[in-house]
């Protein structure tokens, strides 16, 4: 009985993934299944459409739908949660031959759009842990917990039907969620990207940051570099890309 049920489920699953080339289990009428078949595919496509609106606009609609059909048919997801479908689609792009027929910037554009979702749904546990660490009254600098520091070969934040890049262009972006729970992005320079990467490891004092950046950029006088780093830190604090942690007094 168990084997028969598994066989039925596998046959039915294959049909739902690929109704044009697979057969229904015996006793199941295609007219009754059509509603269920469309519901499943439309749900999956709906989550992907919502996460990747620009990627969708950059392709002909027939090409986009074909890509959705290939993903639905071929990919074996590792998560049962609907909000993980966009990430599964990104993994599909990275691990299939679909990119052979797509623009060279398409994968990075899709990744950038997925990062916006990842930042949007990131939990606040890391923020709570930062709030609990006063470091005995010293103020430290930390990254916004809902933040992604990204480096791309293409200017993905500019791509649109009105702008298609003709050549690769190293691009440094930080995507983050501010205190109003709105996802924002900011284009940064390579030095700022290096500094944020350093702070992603652990919170640091301003002095620690200057010392580290002086190692990375030894051609600058330390005093000159400190003024430059202070300006950058203050700007990133104002944007809520970085946050200050601590400042309380240690217990006697």
Secondary structure, DSSP 8 states (H G I E B T S, - for coil): -HHHHHHHHHHHHHHHH-TTTS---TT--HHHHHHHHHHHHHHHHHHHHHH-HHHHHTS-HHHHHHHHHHHHHH---S---GGGHHHHHHHHHHHSSGGGGS-TTHHHHHHHHHHHHHHHH--SHHHHHHHT--GGG-EEEEE-SSEEEEEESS-TTT-BTTB--SS---EEEEEEE-TTS-EEEEEE-HHHHHHHHHHHHS-B-HHHHHHHHHHHTTTS-HHHHHHHHHHHHHHHHHHTSEEEEE------
